[in-house]
Amino acid sequence: MPSACARLSMPSTEKAVASARASVSHGGARPMDATRRYWLGEILSWITRCRVLDAVGVSGIYEKAVQKHAFLHAAGEVGRPTD
């Protein structure tokens, strides 16, 4: 896995995405607001897009993705503390 890919797929992000789904799908799970779920969905879209493009042979896709303003903005929103 390229080093830039590691920035797209961090254990804390993966746990947060799983928690976002669980809070909607399972009663009693820790609640998460819609804004946080939205930004986690954006990050998940970036991860999925990069993995698919990498699988079909697009070289340097991870390095390109982590330089995109849209990805950096989404990552910043996910990294923002919640109340």
N, CA, C and O atoms as a CHARMM CRD file, in Angstrom:
* protein
*
  332
    1    1 MET  N      0.84300  -1.17200   0.00000 PROA 1      0.00000
    2    1 MET  CA     0.00000   0.00000   0.00000 PROA 1      0.00000
    3    1 MET  C      0.89000   1.23700   0.00000 PROA 1      0.00000
    4    1 MET  O      1.74400   1.37000   0.87700 PROA 1      0.00000
    5    2 PRO  N      0.71400   2.14700  -0.96100 PROA 2      0.00000
    6    2 PRO  CA     1.53400   3.36300  -0.99400 PROA 2      0.00000
    7    2 PRO  C      1.35500   4.17300   0.28800 PROA 2      0.00000
    8    2 PRO  O      0.30500   4.12200   0.93000 PROA 2      0.00000
    9    3 SER  N      2.39800   4.92000   0.64700 PROA 3      0.00000
   10    3 SER  CA     2.33100   5.68700   1.89000 PROA 3      0.00000
   11    3 SER  C      1.19500   6.70100   1.87000 PROA 3      0.00000
   12    3 SER  O      0.58500   6.95700   2.90800 PROA 3      0.00000
   13    4 ALA  N      0.90000   7.27800   0.71900 PROA 4      0.00000
   14    4 ALA  CA    -0.20000   8.23700   0.63700 PROA 4      0.00000
   15    4 ALA  C     -1.53200   7.56200   0.91000 PROA 4      0.00000
   16    4 ALA  O     -2.45800   8.19300   1.42000 PROA 4      0.00000
   17    5 CYS  N     -1.63400   6.28800   0.57300 PROA 5      0.00000
   18    5 CYS  CA    -2.86300   5.54500   0.83500 PROA 5      0.00000
   19    5 CYS  C     -3.10000   5.43500   2.33100 PROA 5      0.00000
   20    5 CYS  O     -4.24400   5.46600   2.78400 PROA 5      0.00000
   21    6 ALA  N     -2.04200   5.30900   3.09200 PROA 6      0.00000
   22    6 ALA  CA    -2.18100   5.20400   4.54100 PROA 6      0.00000
   23    6 ALA  C     -2.87500   6.44300   5.09100 PROA 6      0.00000
   24    6 ALA  O     -3.61500   6.35200   6.07000 PROA 6      0.00000
   25    7 ARG  N     -2.64500   7.60600   4.46900 PROA 7      0.00000
   26    7 ARG  CA    -3.31400   8.81900   4.91200 PROA 7      0.00000
   27    7 ARG  C     -4.81000   8.77100   4.60300 PROA 7      0.00000
   28    7 ARG  O     -5.61200   9.40900   5.28400 PROA 7      0.00000
   29    8 LEU  N     -5.17700   8.01200   3.57600 PROA 8      0.00000
   30    8 LEU  CA    -6.58500   7.89300   3.21200 PROA 8      0.00000
   31    8 LEU  C     -7.29500   6.83000   4.03400 PROA 8      0.00000
   32    8 LEU  O     -8.52300   6.84100   4.12400 PROA 8      0.00000
   33    9 SER  N     -6.56100   5.93100   4.62500 PROA 9      0.00000
   34    9 SER  CA    -7.16900   4.82100   5.34400 PROA 9      0.00000
   35    9 SER  C     -6.50800   4.66100   6.69900 PROA 9      0.00000
   36    9 SER  O     -5.63500   3.81200   6.87900 PROA 9      0.00000
   37   10 MET  N     -6.92500   5.47800   7.64500 PROA 10     0.00000
   38   10 MET  CA    -6.35000   5.44600   8.97100 PROA 10     0.00000
   39   10 MET  C     -7.27200   4.66500   9.89300 PROA 10     0.00000
   40   10 MET  O     -8.49200   4.76100   9.75800 PROA 10     0.00000
   41   11 PRO  N     -6.72300   3.89100  10.82800 PROA 11     0.00000
   42   11 PRO  CA    -7.58000   3.12200  11.73400 PROA 11     0.00000
   43   11 PRO  C     -8.63100   3.96800  12.43200 PROA 11     0.00000
   44   11 PRO  O     -9.76600   3.51900  12.59300 PROA 11     0.00000
   45   12 SER  N     -8.28600   5.18000  12.85100 PROA 12     0.00000
   46   12 SER  CA    -9.27000   6.02100  13.54000 PROA 12     0.00000
   47   12 SER  C    -10.40300   6.41700  12.59800 PROA 12     0.00000
   48   12 SER  O    -11.55300   6.51900  13.02600 PROA 12     0.00000
   49   13 THR  N    -10.09400   6.64100  11.32700 PROA 13     0.00000
   50   13 THR  CA   -11.12000   6.97100  10.34300 PROA 13     0.00000
   51   13 THR  C    -12.02300   5.77700  10.10400 PROA 13     0.00000
   52   13 THR  O    -13.24300   5.91700  10.02500 PROA 13     0.00000
   53   14 GLU  N    -11.42100   4.60200   9.99000 PROA 14     0.00000
   54   14 GLU  CA   -12.20900   3.38800   9.77400 PROA 14     0.00000
   55   14 GLU  C    -13.15000   3.14100  10.94000 PROA 14     0.00000
   56   14 GLU  O    -14.30400   2.76800  10.73100 PROA 14     0.00000
   57   15 LYS  N    -12.68200   3.34100  12.15800 PROA 15     0.00000
   58   15 LYS  CA   -13.53500   3.15800  13.32900 PROA 15     0.00000
   59   15 LYS  C    -14.66200   4.19000  13.33800 PROA 15     0.00000
   60   15 LYS  O    -15.79900   3.87400  13.68900 PROA 15     0.00000
   61   16 ALA  N    -14.34200   5.41500  12.95500 PROA 16     0.00000
   62   16 ALA  CA   -15.35400   6.47000  12.93200 PROA 16     0.00000
   63   16 ALA  C    -16.43400   6.17100  11.89500 PROA 16     0.00000
   64   16 ALA  O    -17.61700   6.39000  12.15400 PROA 16     0.00000
   65   17 VAL  N    -16.03600   5.67300  10.72000 PROA 17     0.00000
   66   17 VAL  CA   -17.01500   5.32800   9.68200 PROA 17     0.00000
   67   17 VAL  C    -17.91300   4.20000  10.16700 PROA 17     0.00000
   68   17 VAL  O    -19.12800   4.24500   9.97400 PROA 17     0.00000
   69   18 ALA  N    -17.32700   3.19700  10.79000 PROA 18     0.00000
   70   18 ALA  CA   -18.12400   2.08200  11.31900 PROA 18     0.00000
   71   18 ALA  C    -19.07900   2.58000  12.40300 PROA 18     0.00000
   72   18 ALA  O    -20.22800   2.14200  12.46400 PROA 18     0.00000
   73   19 SER  N    -18.62000   3.47700  13.24400 PROA 19     0.00000
   74   19 SER  CA   -19.47300   4.03300  14.29600 PROA 19     0.00000
   75   19 SER  C    -20.61500   4.84900  13.71200 PROA 19     0.00000
   76   19 SER  O    -21.72800   4.82800  14.24000 PROA 19     0.00000
   77   20 ALA  N    -20.34900   5.56400  12.63200 PROA 20     0.00000
   78   20 ALA  CA   -21.39100   6.36800  11.99100 PROA 20     0.00000
   79   20 ALA  C    -22.51700   5.47300  11.50200 PROA 20     0.00000
   80   20 ALA  O    -23.69200   5.80100  11.66600 PROA 20     0.00000
   81   21 ARG  N    -22.16600   4.36200  10.91300 PROA 21     0.00000
   82   21 ARG  CA   -23.18100   3.42200  10.43300 PROA 21     0.00000
   83   21 ARG  C    -23.92500   2.81000  11.60400 PROA 21     0.00000
   84   21 ARG  O    -25.15200   2.71500  11.58600 PROA 21     0.00000
   85   22 ALA  N    -23.18400   2.39500  12.62200 PROA 22     0.00000
   86   22 ALA  CA   -23.79800   1.74000  13.77200 PROA 22     0.00000
   87   22 ALA  C    -24.77200   2.66500  14.48600 PROA 22     0.00000
   88   22 ALA  O    -25.81500   2.21700  14.96100 PROA 22     0.00000
   89   23 SER  N    -24.44700   3.94300  14.56600 PROA 23     0.00000
   90   23 SER  CA   -25.32200   4.86500  15.29200 PROA 23     0.00000
   91   23 SER  C    -26.65900   5.04400  14.58800 PROA 23     0.00000
   92   23 SER  O    -27.65000   5.40000  15.22600 PROA 23     0.00000
   93   24 VAL  N    -26.70000   4.80500  13.29300 PROA 24     0.00000
   94   24 VAL  CA   -27.95300   4.90400  12.54200 PROA 24     0.00000
   95   24 VAL  C    -28.66300   3.55800  12.50300 PROA 24     0.00000
   96   24 VAL  O    -29.88800   3.49500  12.61100 PROA 24     0.00000
   97   25 SER  N    -27.90500   2.49600  12.35200 PROA 25     0.00000
   98   25 SER  CA   -28.47900   1.16500  12.14100 PROA 25     0.00000
   99   25 SER  C    -28.89000   0.44000  13.41100 PROA 25     0.00000
  100   25 SER  O    -29.79000  -0.39900  13.37700 PROA 25     0.00000
  101   26 HSD  N    -28.25600   0.74200  14.51000 PROA 26     0.00000
  102   26 HSD  CA   -28.50200  -0.00400  15.73700 PROA 26     0.00000
  103   26 HSD  C    -28.90700   0.94200  16.85800 PROA 26     0.00000
  104   26 HSD  O    -28.19200   1.89000  17.18200 PROA 26     0.00000
  105   27 GLY  N    -30.04700   0.67100  17.43300 PROA 27     0.00000
  106   27 GLY  CA   -30.49800   1.49200  18.55300 PROA 27     0.00000
  107   27 GLY  C    -29.56000   1.36300  19.73600 PROA 27     0.00000
  108   27 GLY  O    -28.99700   0.29600  19.98300 PROA 27     0.00000
  109   28 GLY  N    -29.40000   2.44100  20.45600 PROA 28     0.00000
  110   28 GLY  CA   -28.57500   2.40900  21.64900 PROA 28     0.00000
  111   28 GLY  C    -27.10800   2.69100  21.40600 PROA 28     0.00000
  112   28 GLY  O    -26.34500   2.85000  22.35900 PROA 28     0.00000
  113   29 ALA  N    -26.69300   2.75800  20.13600 PROA 29     0.00000
  114   29 ALA  CA   -25.29400   3.07700  19.84400 PROA 29     0.00000
  115   29 ALA  C    -25.05800   4.56100  20.11300 PROA 29     0.00000
  116   29 ALA  O    -25.99700   5.35700  20.13100 PROA 29     0.00000
  117   30 ARG  N    -23.82600   4.91200  20.31600 PROA 30     0.00000
  118   30 ARG  CA   -23.46800   6.30300  20.57500 PROA 30     0.00000
  119   30 ARG  C    -23.92200   7.18600  19.41100 PROA 30     0.00000
  120   30 ARG  O    -23.56000   6.92100  18.26500 PROA 30     0.00000
  121   31 PRO  N    -24.70500   8.22400  19.68300 PROA 31     0.00000
  122   31 PRO  CA   -25.22200   9.05400  18.59800 PROA 31     0.00000
  123   31 PRO  C    -24.12300   9.87400  17.91300 PROA 31     0.00000
  124   31 PRO  O    -23.11800  10.23300  18.52600 PROA 31     0.00000
  125   32 MET  N    -24.34200  10.15600  16.63900 PROA 32     0.00000
  126   32 MET  CA   -23.42000  10.97300  15.86400 PROA 32     0.00000
  127   32 MET  C    -24.26400  11.92400  15.02700 PROA 32     0.00000
  128   32 MET  O    -25.26700  11.51500  14.44200 PROA 32     0.00000
  129   33 ASP  N    -23.86400  13.18600  14.96600 PROA 33     0.00000
  130   33 ASP  CA   -24.69200  14.12800  14.21800 PROA 33     0.00000
  131   33 ASP  C    -24.54100  13.94700  12.70400 PROA 33     0.00000
  132   33 ASP  O    -23.56900  13.36100  12.22600 PROA 33     0.00000
  133   34 ALA  N    -25.49900  14.45000  11.98500 PROA 34     0.00000
  134   34 ALA  CA   -25.55200  14.26800  10.53100 PROA 34     0.00000
  135   34 ALA  C    -24.36000  14.90700   9.82900 PROA 34     0.00000
  136   34 ALA  O    -23.89300  14.39200   8.81300 PROA 34     0.00000
  137   35 THR  N    -23.86900  16.00600  10.35100 PROA 35     0.00000
  138   35 THR  CA   -22.72400  16.67800   9.72100 PROA 35     0.00000
  139   35 THR  C    -21.49200  15.79400   9.76900 PROA 35     0.00000
  140   35 THR  O    -20.77500  15.66300   8.77700 PROA 35     0.00000
  141   36 ARG  N    -21.25000  15.19800  10.90500 PROA 36     0.00000
  142   36 ARG  CA   -20.08800  14.29900  11.04000 PROA 36     0.00000
  143   36 ARG  C    -20.24000  13.08500  10.13200 PROA 36     0.00000
  144   36 ARG  O    -19.27700  12.66500   9.48800 PROA 36     0.00000
  145   37 ARG  N    -21.44000  12.52000  10.07600 PROA 37     0.00000
  146   37 ARG  CA   -21.67700  11.39000   9.16400 PROA 37     0.00000
  147   37 ARG  C    -21.43000  11.79900   7.71900 PROA 37     0.00000
  148   37 ARG  O    -20.87200  11.02100   6.94500 PROA 37     0.00000
  149   38 TYR  N    -21.83800  13.00900   7.34400 PROA 38     0.00000
  150   38 TYR  CA   -21.62000  13.49500   5.97600 PROA 38     0.00000
  151   38 TYR  C    -20.12600  13.51200   5.64300 PROA 38     0.00000
  152   38 TYR  O    -19.71300  12.97500   4.61500 PROA 38     0.00000
  153   39 TRP  N    -19.31400  14.12900   6.51200 PROA 39     0.00000
  154   39 TRP  CA   -17.88200  14.25100   6.22400 PROA 39     0.00000
  155   39 TRP  C    -17.19100  12.89200   6.23600 PROA 39     0.00000
  156   39 TRP  O    -16.27100  12.67000   5.44900 PROA 39     0.00000
  157   40 LEU  N    -17.60400  11.99100   7.09600 PROA 40     0.00000
  158   40 LEU  CA   -17.05100  10.64000   7.07300 PROA 40     0.00000
  159   40 LEU  C    -17.41100   9.94000   5.76400 PROA 40     0.00000
  160   40 LEU  O    -16.60500   9.19100   5.21200 PROA 40     0.00000
  161   41 GLY  N    -18.61900  10.18800   5.27200 PROA 41     0.00000
  162   41 GLY  CA   -19.02100   9.64100   3.96900 PROA 41     0.00000
  163   41 GLY  C    -18.16200  10.18200   2.84000 PROA 41     0.00000
  164   41 GLY  O    -17.82700   9.45200   1.90800 PROA 41     0.00000
  165   42 GLU  N    -17.80500  11.45300   2.91700 PROA 42     0.00000
  166   42 GLU  CA   -16.92200  12.04300   1.90700 PROA 42     0.00000
  167   42 GLU  C    -15.55200  11.36500   1.91400 PROA 42     0.00000
  168   42 GLU  O    -15.00600  11.05600   0.85600 PROA 42     0.00000
  169   43 ILE  N    -15.00300  11.13800   3.09800 PROA 43     0.00000
  170   43 ILE  CA   -13.70300  10.46900   3.19900 PROA 43     0.00000
  171   43 ILE  C    -13.80800   9.03700   2.67400 PROA 43     0.00000
  172   43 ILE  O    -12.91900   8.56700   1.96400 PROA 43     0.00000
  173   44 LEU  N    -14.88200   8.35400   3.01900 PROA 44     0.00000
  174   44 LEU  CA   -15.08400   6.98900   2.52800 PROA 44     0.00000
  175   44 LEU  C    -15.17100   6.97400   1.00100 PROA 44     0.00000
  176   44 LEU  O    -14.66600   6.05000   0.36400 PROA 44     0.00000
  177   45 SER  N    -15.80400   7.98300   0.41400 PROA 45     0.00000
  178   45 SER  CA   -15.86900   8.09200  -1.05400 PROA 45     0.00000
  179   45 SER  C    -14.47700   8.25900  -1.66000 PROA 45     0.00000
  180   45 SER  O    -14.16500   7.65000  -2.68300 PROA 45     0.00000
  181   46 TRP  N    -13.64900   9.07700  -1.03200 PROA 46     0.00000
  182   46 TRP  CA   -12.28100   9.25900  -1.52400 PROA 46     0.00000
  183   46 TRP  C    -11.49900   7.95700  -1.45800 PROA 46     0.00000
  184   46 TRP  O    -10.79700   7.59700  -2.40300 PROA 46     0.00000
  185   47 ILE  N    -11.62500   7.25000  -0.33200 PROA 47     0.00000
  186   47 ILE  CA   -10.91000   5.98200  -0.17500 PROA 47     0.00000
  187   47 ILE  C    -11.35200   4.99000  -1.24300 PROA 47     0.00000
  188   47 ILE  O    -10.52300   4.35200  -1.89100 PROA 47     0.00000
  189   48 THR  N    -12.65600   4.86600  -1.41900 PROA 48     0.00000
  190   48 THR  CA   -13.19400   3.92800  -2.41200 PROA 48     0.00000
  191   48 THR  C    -12.75300   4.29600  -3.81800 PROA 48     0.00000
  192   48 THR  O    -12.30700   3.43400  -4.57500 PROA 48     0.00000
  193   49 ARG  N    -12.87300   5.56100  -4.17200 PROA 49     0.00000
  194   49 ARG  CA   -12.47800   6.03400  -5.50400 PROA 49     0.00000
  195   49 ARG  C    -11.00900   5.71800  -5.78100 PROA 49     0.00000
  196   49 ARG  O    -10.66400   5.22800  -6.85600 PROA 49     0.00000
  197   50 CYS  N    -10.16000   5.99900  -4.81700 PROA 50     0.00000
  198   50 CYS  CA    -8.72300   5.75100  -5.00200 PROA 50     0.00000
  199   50 CYS  C     -8.41600   4.26500  -5.13400 PROA 50     0.00000
  200   50 CYS  O     -7.60000   3.86500  -5.96500 PROA 50     0.00000
  201   51 ARG  N     -9.06200   3.46100  -4.32400 PROA 51     0.00000
  202   51 ARG  CA    -8.79800   2.01500  -4.39100 PROA 51     0.00000
  203   51 ARG  C     -9.23200   1.44000  -5.73400 PROA 51     0.00000
  204   51 ARG  O     -8.54100   0.59000  -6.29700 PROA 51     0.00000
  205   52 VAL  N    -10.37600   1.90000  -6.25400 PROA 52     0.00000
  206   52 VAL  CA   -10.84900   1.41300  -7.54900 PROA 52     0.00000
  207   52 VAL  C     -9.90800   1.87000  -8.66000 PROA 52     0.00000
  208   52 VAL  O     -9.52400   1.07300  -9.51600 PROA 52     0.00000
  209   53 LEU  N     -9.53800   3.14100  -8.64800 PROA 53     0.00000
  210   53 LEU  CA    -8.63500   3.64800  -9.68600 PROA 53     0.00000
  211   53 LEU  C     -7.27000   2.97400  -9.62200 PROA 53     0.00000
  212   53 LEU  O     -6.66300   2.69600 -10.65600 PROA 53     0.00000
  213   54 ASP  N     -6.79100   2.71200  -8.42100 PROA 54     0.00000
  214   54 ASP  CA    -5.53400   1.99400  -8.26300 PROA 54     0.00000
  215   54 ASP  C     -5.65300   0.57600  -8.82300 PROA 54     0.00000
  216   54 ASP  O     -4.73500   0.07900  -9.47400 PROA 54     0.00000
  217   55 ALA  N     -6.78600  -0.06600  -8.56500 PROA 55     0.00000
  218   55 ALA  CA    -6.99800  -1.44200  -9.03000 PROA 55     0.00000
  219   55 ALA  C     -7.03100  -1.54500 -10.55000 PROA 55     0.00000
  220   55 ALA  O     -6.64700  -2.57100 -11.11300 PROA 55     0.00000
  221   56 VAL  N     -7.48900  -0.48400 -11.21700 PROA 56     0.00000
  222   56 VAL  CA    -7.53600  -0.51500 -12.68200 PROA 56     0.00000
  223   56 VAL  C     -6.26600   0.05200 -13.31000 PROA 56     0.00000
  224   56 VAL  O     -6.18500   0.19800 -14.53000 PROA 56     0.00000
  225   57 GLY  N     -5.27200   0.37200 -12.47500 PROA 57     0.00000
  226   57 GLY  CA    -3.96600   0.73800 -12.99100 PROA 57     0.00000
  227   57 GLY  C     -3.63300   2.21500 -13.07800 PROA 57     0.00000
  228   57 GLY  O     -2.64200   2.57800 -13.71200 PROA 57     0.00000
  229   58 VAL  N     -4.42700   3.07700 -12.46100 PROA 58     0.00000
  230   58 VAL  CA    -4.09900   4.50600 -12.46100 PROA 58     0.00000
  231   58 VAL  C     -2.96400   4.71400 -11.46400 PROA 58     0.00000
  232   58 VAL  O     -3.13400   4.51700 -10.26100 PROA 58     0.00000
  233   59 SER  N     -1.82000   5.10900 -11.97500 PROA 59     0.00000
  234   59 SER  CA    -0.65900   5.25900 -11.09100 PROA 59     0.00000
  235   59 SER  C     -0.67000   6.61200 -10.38500 PROA 59     0.00000
  236   59 SER  O     -1.12200   7.61700 -10.93400 PROA 59     0.00000
  237   60 GLY  N     -0.16700   6.61000  -9.17200 PROA 60     0.00000
  238   60 GLY  CA    -0.02700   7.84000  -8.39900 PROA 60     0.00000
  239   60 GLY  C     -1.33800   8.42700  -7.91100 PROA 60     0.00000
  240   60 GLY  O     -1.38300   9.59700  -7.53300 PROA 60     0.00000
  241   61 ILE  N     -2.40900   7.63800  -7.91200 PROA 61     0.00000
  242   61 ILE  CA    -3.72100   8.17400  -7.53800 PROA 61     0.00000
  243   61 ILE  C     -3.77300   8.60400  -6.08100 PROA 61     0.00000
  244   61 ILE  O     -4.41000   9.60700  -5.75800 PROA 61     0.00000
  245   62 TYR  N     -3.11500   7.86400  -5.19800 PROA 62     0.00000
  246   62 TYR  CA    -3.14700   8.23000  -3.77800 PROA 62     0.00000
  247   62 TYR  C     -2.42700   9.55400  -3.53900 PROA 62     0.00000
  248   62 TYR  O     -2.90600  10.41100  -2.79700 PROA 62     0.00000
  249   63 GLU  N     -1.28500   9.70300  -4.16900 PROA 63     0.00000
  250   63 GLU  CA    -0.52300  10.94800  -4.01500 PROA 63     0.00000
  251   63 GLU  C     -1.31300  12.13700  -4.55400 PROA 63     0.00000
  252   63 GLU  O     -1.27500  13.22600  -3.98100 PROA 63     0.00000
  253   64 LYS  N     -2.02500  11.92500  -5.65300 PROA 64     0.00000
  254   64 LYS  CA    -2.84600  12.99500  -6.23800 PROA 64     0.00000
  255   64 LYS  C     -4.01300  13.33500  -5.31500 PROA 64     0.00000
  256   64 LYS  O     -4.33100  14.50700  -5.11100 PROA 64     0.00000
  257   65 ALA  N     -4.64100  12.31600  -4.76700 PROA 65     0.00000
  258   65 ALA  CA    -5.82400  12.53800  -3.92700 PROA 65     0.00000
  259   65 ALA  C     -5.49900  13.35500  -2.69000 PROA 65     0.00000
  260   65 ALA  O     -6.24500  14.27100  -2.34200 PROA 65     0.00000
  261   66 VAL  N     -4.39300  13.03700  -2.01800 PROA 66     0.00000
  262   66 VAL  CA    -4.07700  13.74100  -0.76900 PROA 66     0.00000
  263   66 VAL  C     -3.61700  15.17100  -1.00000 PROA 66     0.00000
  264   66 VAL  O     -3.39100  15.91200  -0.04300 PROA 66     0.00000
  265   67 GLN  N     -3.47700  15.56500  -2.26000 PROA 67     0.00000
  266   67 GLN  CA    -3.13500  16.94500  -2.58200 PROA 67     0.00000
  267   67 GLN  C     -4.35400  17.76500  -2.99800 PROA 67     0.00000
  268   67 GLN  O     -4.26500  18.98600  -3.12600 PROA 67     0.00000
  269   68 LYS  N     -5.48300  17.10600  -3.20700 PROA 68     0.00000
  270   68 LYS  CA    -6.69600  17.78600  -3.66000 PROA 68     0.00000
  271   68 LYS  C     -7.33200  18.58300  -2.52300 PROA 68     0.00000
  272   68 LYS  O     -7.43600  18.11200  -1.39000 PROA 68     0.00000
  273   69 HSD  N     -7.74800  19.78800  -2.85100 PROA 69     0.00000
  274   69 HSD  CA    -8.37700  20.65200  -1.85700 PROA 69     0.00000
  275   69 HSD  C     -9.61800  19.99200  -1.24800 PROA 69     0.00000
  276   69 HSD  O     -9.82400  20.06600  -0.03700 PROA 69     0.00000
  277   70 ALA  N    -10.43600  19.35500  -2.07100 PROA 70     0.00000
  278   70 ALA  CA   -11.67300  18.73600  -1.57100 PROA 70     0.00000
  279   70 ALA  C    -11.36900  17.64700  -0.54000 PROA 70     0.00000
  280   70 ALA  O    -12.06100  17.53700   0.47200 PROA 70     0.00000
  281   71 PHE  N    -10.33300  16.84300  -0.79900 PROA 71     0.00000
  282   71 PHE  CA    -9.96100  15.81300   0.16900 PROA 71     0.00000
  283   71 PHE  C     -9.43000  16.45200   1.44500 PROA 71     0.00000
  284   71 PHE  O     -9.82100  16.05800   2.54400 PROA 71     0.00000
  285   72 LEU  N     -8.55100  17.42700   1.31100 PROA 72     0.00000
  286   72 LEU  CA    -7.96700  18.08300   2.48300 PROA 72     0.00000
  287   72 LEU  C     -9.04600  18.74700   3.32900 PROA 72     0.00000
  288   72 LEU  O     -8.98700  18.72200   4.55800 PROA 72     0.00000
  289   73 HSD  N    -10.03900  19.34600   2.65700 PROA 73     0.00000
  290   73 HSD  CA   -11.13900  19.98200   3.39100 PROA 73     0.00000
  291   73 HSD  C    -11.93700  18.94300   4.17200 PROA 73     0.00000
  292   73 HSD  O    -12.23100  19.13400   5.35200 PROA 73     0.00000
  293   74 ALA  N    -12.28400  17.83900   3.50600 PROA 74     0.00000
  294   74 ALA  CA   -13.04100  16.76900   4.16900 PROA 74     0.00000
  295   74 ALA  C    -12.25100  16.18600   5.34000 PROA 74     0.00000
  296   74 ALA  O    -12.80900  15.94000   6.40900 PROA 74     0.00000
  297   75 ALA  N    -10.96100  15.96800   5.13600 PROA 75     0.00000
  298   75 ALA  CA   -10.12300  15.43100   6.20800 PROA 75     0.00000
  299   75 ALA  C    -10.07100  16.39900   7.39100 PROA 75     0.00000
  300   75 ALA  O    -10.08900  15.98000   8.54900 PROA 75     0.00000
  301   76 GLY  N    -10.00700  17.68100   7.09000 PROA 76     0.00000
  302   76 GLY  CA   -10.00800  18.68300   8.14800 PROA 76     0.00000
  303   76 GLY  C    -11.31900  18.67900   8.93600 PROA 76     0.00000
  304   76 GLY  O    -11.31800  18.82600  10.15800 PROA 76     0.00000
  305   77 GLU  N    -12.43000  18.51000   8.22800 PROA 77     0.00000
  306   77 GLU  CA   -13.73400  18.45700   8.90600 PROA 77     0.00000
  307   77 GLU  C    -13.85100  17.21100   9.76700 PROA 77     0.00000
  308   77 GLU  O    -14.40200  17.27300  10.86700 PROA 77     0.00000
  309   78 VAL  N    -13.34600  16.08600   9.28900 PROA 78     0.00000
  310   78 VAL  CA   -13.39500  14.85200  10.07800 PROA 78     0.00000
  311   78 VAL  C    -12.51100  14.98200  11.31100 PROA 78     0.00000
  312   78 VAL  O    -12.85600  14.47500  12.37900 PROA 78     0.00000
  313   79 GLY  N    -11.37800  15.65400  11.17200 PROA 79     0.00000
  314   79 GLY  CA   -10.45400  15.81700  12.28000 PROA 79     0.00000
  315   79 GLY  C    -10.86100  16.86600  13.29600 PROA 79     0.00000
  316   79 GLY  O    -10.24100  16.98500  14.35300 PROA 79     0.00000
  317   80 ARG  N    -11.90100  17.62700  12.98300 PROA 80     0.00000
  318   80 ARG  CA   -12.37200  18.68000  13.87900 PROA 80     0.00000
  319   80 ARG  C    -13.02000  18.05700  15.11500 PROA 80     0.00000
  320   80 ARG  O    -13.78400  17.09900  14.99700 PROA 80     0.00000
  321   81 PRO  N    -12.72000  18.58900  16.29100 PROA 81     0.00000
  322   81 PRO  CA   -13.33800  18.03200  17.51400 PROA 81     0.00000
  323   81 PRO  C    -14.85600  18.15800  17.47400 PROA 81     0.00000
  324   81 PRO  O    -15.39900  19.11400  16.91900 PROA 81     0.00000
  325   82 THR  N    -15.52900  17.18000  18.06900 PROA 82     0.00000
  326   82 THR  CA   -16.98300  17.22600  18.16000 PROA 82     0.00000
  327   82 THR  C    -17.39600  17.54600  19.57700 PROA 82     0.00000
  328   82 THR  O    -16.62800  17.35900  20.52100 PROA 82     0.00000
  329   83 ASP  N    -18.61300  18.02800  19.71700 PROA 83     0.00000
  330   83 ASP  CA   -19.11600  18.39100  21.06100 PROA 83     0.00000
  331   83 ASP  C    -19.49100  17.19000  21.86100 PROA 83     0.00000
  332   83 ASP  O    -19.92800  17.32100  23.00500 PROA 83     0.00000
